[in-house]
Amino acid sequence: MPIVIETTRGVITATVDSAQAPISAANFLRYVDALAYAGGRFHRAVTMQNQPTDTVRIEVIQGGPNVARVGARFAAIALERTRDTGLRHRDGTLSMARGGPDSATSDFFICIGDQPALDFGGTRNLDGQGFAAFGVVTSGMDIVRMIQQSPVTAQALAPPVQIVRIRRGNR
């Protein structure tokens, strides 16, 4: 399923893999269909330079919904492990953010470069369960990289980059 992520920095297009990651894809798309990301933001940029206490470093940008619009989030979903889906955290992968297993709701991230530490068995999280990859950027990685290189305070984008909206379909 193609999607378009419109930001104040430019447009990112991606495909959501409902066949390989049906739970994560359906969860993300229900937020898209509820217009929850309209006025949302990319609020976090993780670079090699801003992870001073992490022994396993990654590169991603993280986005989320417009909290005022979405109000209460949908219930958290079951973690679809990459060992089961066959998807991997490569350059441009879309994945669900989470704290513990089965805790993902609306925040998602986009990988910059290959990030095997985020796959099942990876060492980014102590639980080794990884994150639920569910899509891939098809164009606009230049925009993703531009967002990642924006000013940050610690890992918080300062200011956040607005998501104008995310919608299904091609441009």
FENQUI-V987896 format. One record per helix or strand of 3 or more residues. SS is the DSSP state (H for helix, E for strand). FROM is the first residue (numbers start at 1). LEN is the number of residues. If there is no record, write none. Layout:
BEGIN
<<SS FROM LEN> <SS FROM LEN>>
END
This chain:
BEGIN
<<E 2 6> <E 10 7> <H 22 12> <E 40 7> <E 60 5> <H 67 4> <H 82 4> <E 93 4> <E 108 4> <H 116 3> <E 132 8> <H 141 8> <E 156 13>>
END
